[in-house]
Every structure is written in structure tokens, then in C-alpha cells.
């Protein structure tokens, strides 16, 4: 018997996240996902009157492809993927991984090559389709979260099917505040960072692009970032785990970067010129996500967190920065993680992970659950 939670999640993705309607074509990009859930997705899509197209992938097979990837092959993949993507009105990717470190031994130059060449397909998908991306709960993810497989699965479905319309309503005051803010100051242990978001705008993330969700994002004016940020959350990028990432900025550019693997960190930041500039600043507040799982779609939504992202900016609320990289690095500012402050135009907005202004308090965990 199929888990009834599969049907509930599939229906949410089809009807709420992608608002499918009759005649839509949608690509279901399923990576290491049980067939039973793929079947539920197909059924939910058809029930909405849309037509499903399914791609089934496996991370171990993908690794082998990357190991021998040539520029010509990457270009052919880009052209084929772009042709297909332009036929779609919507896109859902469900990404599992039996081994989260599957690509850890793929040489950096291969990853750089593929990331650069395939980027136009990702840009088209982000800007021209209704899309949603989420993970699939695996024992590998449960292990990274320090949880049993069963407990992690229960958390996953609780988080992914929460009351997103309620969250969306509570986000509106923060979106409006960020949209009119000029100067931002981040403070905390090892962190003293200033930048401007003037004229950039802000966008709510309310379960329509990522599941789980729970953030409002903007973007720094490209050359306005100065100071230092010390992240306290492990981050997994291109199959490699990084810890204690510290970035120093001068006029928007990362001029010094260190971590437990400083060499590989800088290799990634040297992918292209835009990788050393920032493409996103966001504040996270999902009440069900409290601790890092080494999975960015969860970690960037941690209650009391923020992420400050080297690389590509979104067209919505962006600063024009272009890069093959978009690396959401997370700083948790709750008291038990060392605390921290966010200031907007000289006003303290959030302290130790708790919003202070009256209009923002509905985003605090006790009010969102």
C-alpha cells in the first residue's frame, strides 16, 4: 500500500506550488526517488488537467557521466535539455541521494565545466516556468541530520506539508520592510558585515518554488558588501562538505576565503568572476527546521537563520551578478548557536533569531506552528 503522505505531498506540489492548470506540460525530474512517489506525482498532475513528462535519474549514474564529461557533450546536453525545457510550462524536481557525497571525487574542473555550460537551461527554467524543487528523504539525509530514518521521514513530511498559506501571509510585512530598506548590518560571533539592498526589492518564498520553504530574499547592491561573515553551518557543495567557512569582503568582492578545505573552497570561488560576488541575501524562519542537515533546501530555511550567497543572482530581486555558482551558505543566529543581530537602517530587526518589531512577530516559531 502506498504511503498516504505521498499523495498529500504530490497534490500540494501540483496544485499549490506549481498551480497546474488544464493544458500545462510539466517535466517531473525524479532523482533517486521511489517509483511509488513518481506514480503519485503523475496522478496528481493528470488530475489537475496537465500532462506529465518524466525523467528518471540516478546519482551514481550521473557521477559516471560527469567523470568523463567533455565540453562538446556538455553542450549537447544543454541543447537537448533546453529544447525540452522550452516545451514546458512547469517543472518539479524531486532529488534524492543514497549517498550525499556521491560526486565528491569528481574533479573540480569537470564540475566547473558542466556547471558553466548547463547554466542557461537552469536560468530558463527559473525565469520562464512555474517550478518547484525539493529533496527526497533518504537514510543518507537522516544520517547527516543525526536522526533515525523513521524520525527524519516524519519530520520531512511534517515540514513539507505544513500550512504554507498561513506562512505566506505572515511574510508580507518582512517583504515590504526589506523592499524599502537601504543599509543592512549583520553582527555576531566572527561576523561584522555591512551592505545595501536599496532598490533591489524583496521576494517571499512561500512553498511555490522550494519545499520546504520559509524565507524572504533580496540581494546586496553588488559592490556594497564590506566586512566579514563567519558561517556556523556545514555546507555541502559539489559533493564536498565544508565547515567553518569565513569570507572577507571588500567593495563587494570576496578577497579572502577560508574553511576546513580552503583549497577546494577557493577553487569553487574561482569558477568565474561572478563567483566572488554575492547574488542573494535571505532571512529564514521555518519553525519546524531547527538544526542543520547539510542539505541546503532545508538548511537555508532554518528558524533564526540567514543565508548570504556567493554567485548567481536571480532576475527577481537581483543585482545583475552572473555566475555558474549559486552557493547558499547559512548562518544561524539563535542564542544556542552563538546569537547575532540583523539591523535595517539602524533599527534592530532580529536578535538571537527572534523578530522584534510587532509586525514581524508572526514569523517567530511559536506563531507559525
N, C-alpha and C positions, 0 to 999 in steps of 0.2 A: 504493500500500500504506500502510495506517495505521501510524503510528509505534507500535511495541510499548510504548513508555513510556506512551502514552495509556491503554492497557488496565490497566497496572500501577497507575497513579495512580487511575484510576476504581475499581478493585477495592478499593484502600486506603480511599478515601473512603466507599464504600458499606458495606464490611464492618467496617472498624476505626473510622473516625471517627464514623460515624452508626449503627453496629451495626444495620443494617436487618434486619428480620425479616418473615416472611410476613404479608401483610395491611396493612403500613405504606403510607401515602401520603406521597410526598416531592415537594416542589417543587424543581425544578432551575432556578435563576435564573442564566442564562448571558448574560454581558455581553461583547460583542466577543470571542467565543470561536469557534474553528473548528468547523464543523459536525461534523467527524470526531470531535472530542473529545466533543461533546454526544451523538453516537450511541453512543460507548463508555460514557458515563455511563448512558444509558438501558439499554443491555445489562447493565451491572453491577447496576443497580437491579433489573431483572427477574430476573436470575439469583439475587438474594437473596430473591426472592419478594415484592418490594414493587412498588408501582405508581408510575411516574414521571409527573409533570406538569411541563411545560417552559414557561418564559418566556424568550424570546429578546429581548435588549435591545441597543441601540447607544448609546454615549456621546454621539455627535453629535446623535442624535435626542433624547436625554434633555436635552441642553443647550437645545435649542429649546423643549421643554416648560417648562423652568424659567424661561426668559426671559419667558414670558407667564403664569406661574403665578399664579392668584388664590387667595384664601383658600377660596372655595367649591370650586374644582377640587381643591385640596389635600385638603379634607375629603372630597370624593367619592372621590378616590384612596385615602385612608386607609380609608374604609368598605369599598370593594371589596377592597383588599388584606387587610384584617382578616378579612372573610368567608372569603376563600380560605385565609388562614393558619390559621384555626381548623379547617379540614378536614384539616390536615396533621399528621403525627406527626414529620416530619423535614424538613430544609431544607439544601440545599447551594447556595452562591453561588460562581460562578467569574467573577471580574471582570477583564477585560482592558481595555485602553485604547490605541488607536493614538496618542493624544495625551494624556498625563497631565495637561496643563493645559487640557483642553477646557472646563472650567467657570470658567476664570479671569476671564472677562468677564461672568459672571452677577452682577448687583448683589447686594451683601451682604444687603439686605432680602428679596430673593427666596429666597436660601438659608436665611435665618433662618426665614422663613415656612414653607417646606416642611419644614425640619428639625423645627420645633416641632409641626406638625400631624401628621406621619407617625410621630412617636416612639412612640405606643402600639403600632403594628404591630411595630416593632423590639423593644420591650420584651416583647411577647407571644412573638415568635419566640425571643428569647434565653432566656426563662424557662419556656416551655411546650413547646418542641420540642427534638429532638436535631438539632443544627445544626453546620455547618462552613463556613467562609468562606476562600477563597484567591484569589490573583491568577492571571492567565494571563500567561506570558512573551511580551512584545511587544518590537519594536525600540525603542519609547519607553522601556520599563523598562530595556532593555540600555543605552541611551544614558545614562539617569540614573545607572546603576551604573558608567558608564565602561568598558563591556565591549562586545565584539563580540556580535552577535545569537546566533551559534552557541555561543560560550563561556557566555553568560548562560543559554541554554536548557539546556546541560549542567549548569550549577550548579543551576538551578531544579529539574530532575528529580532530581538527587542529593540536594538538601535535602528535597524534598517526599516522597521515598520512603525516607528513612533509617530506621534501626531505632528506631522510637518506643517500643515496649515496653521496650527497654533504657533509654532516656531516662526513661521513666515511673518505673522502679524507682529510678534514681539521684536523682530529685526528692524522694522521700518524706522523707528526713531534713531537707531545707530546708523543706518544707511544715510538718513538725512543729515545727521551730525557730521559724518565723515565727508559728505559731499560739499559741505561748506567750510571745512577745516583747511587751514594753511599749514601751520607748523606742528609737527609731531615730535615728541621726545620720549624715548624708551629708556627706562632706568632699571637696574637690577644688578645682582652679583656679576661682575665682569662685563656689564653692559651699560654703555652710555652713548646713545645714538640719536642723532637729530636728522630730520629730513622734512621736506614739504610735500603735501599731496594737493596743493592748491590747483583747482581747475581740472583735476583728474576725474572726480566723481567717485561713486561707490556703488557696489552691486551686492544684493542679497543672494545668498546661496541657501536655498530652502527645500532641497530634496528634488530639484528638477535637473541638476547636472551631475551631482555626485550623490551616492547613497553609501554610507551615512553622510549626513550634511550638518551644517551648523556653523556658518562663518559669514562675515561681511568683508569684502575685499576692496581695496583700492590699489594705488601704485605710487611710489615716490616719483617726483619730478627727477628725471634721470641723473642729473649732476648735483642733486641737492643733498645726497647722503654723506654724512661725516660722523666719524667716531668708531665705536667698536661694539660688536654684539657677540655674546658668548652663549651658544645654544646648549641646552642641557638635556636634549632628547636625542637618542641614537637615530640615525637616518640611514636607510638602505637605498643605494643608487647604483644602477647597472650591476646588480648582484653583489656589491661590496658594502659592508656595514661600516659606517663612520660614527665616531663618538667624540665628544668634546670639541666640536667644530667651533673655531673662533675666527671671525672675519673683521678686518680693519678696512675702513673706507676713507677715501679722500676724494672729495668732489664727485661722488657717485661711484667711483671705481674701487673694486676690491684690490688693495695694494699689498695685503698680507693675509694669508690663509693658513691655518694650522689645524691639525686634528690628530687622532691616533694613527692615521695613514696620510700624512701631509703630502707625500709624493703623489699618490693617486688623486687626492683632493685637488691638487693644483693641475694635474693632467686634465681633469674634467673641466676645471675653470678656464683652461687654455684651449678648449674646443674651438672657440671663436671669440671675436672681440666682445660680443654681447654677453658672454657667459660671466664676465666680471662686473656686470651692472645688474641692477635689481629690476625684476619685472612684476613683482606683486608684494603688497603688504596686506595682511589679513588678520582678523581677530576671530578666534574660535571659541565656541561656547556650547557644544553638545553635552548635556548633563549626564548622559549615560557613559561617555568616554572619559575616563579619569586618568589612565596611565598609558604610556607608550606601548605600541605593539610592533614597532619597527615596520609599519605599513602606513604610507603617507595618507591614504584616503581616510584612515581612522585618525592618525596622529595629528593631522592639521586641524581636526575638529575638537581636540581635547578641551574640556572645560577649563577656562582660565589660561588659555594659550594664545600665542600669536605665531604667525609664520612670516618670514622675510626671505624672499625667493630670488636667488640669482638666476638670471637668464631671461627667456622669452616673456614678453608682456602680452596680455590679452588685448584684443582690439577694443573690447568694452573696458573702460576704466584703465587704459594703458598709457604708457609713456613713449611708445614707439620703439622700444628696445627689441631687437631681433636676435635670436639665438636658437641653436639646436637643443639647448639645455633649458629646462624649467625645473628647478630643484627646490621644492618646498621644505625648508629647514625650520624646525619648530622649537620655540622657547616657551616652556610652561612657567607661569608666574604665580601659581598658587603658593600659599605660605609654606606648605610642606616641601615645595620644590625650590625654596630659597626666596620666594616673593619677587615683587617687581611692580613697576608702575608704568602706566600709559598716560601721557599728557597731550591734550589737544589745545593749541593756542593758549598755553599757560594754565589750563584747567585740568585737574586730576580726574581722569575719566574712569580708570580702573586701578585698584590697588590690591595686590596679592590675589589677583584673579577674580575679584568681586567688583561689579559695576556700581559706581557711587551715585551718579545723577538719577533722580527719581524716574525719569522717562526710560532709563536703560535698565532699571532693576528687574523688569520682567524677563530679562535674559539670564539672570542668575539661576544656578541649578535648581534651587528649591522651587522656583516659579515655573520652570519649563517641564518638569517631570509630571 
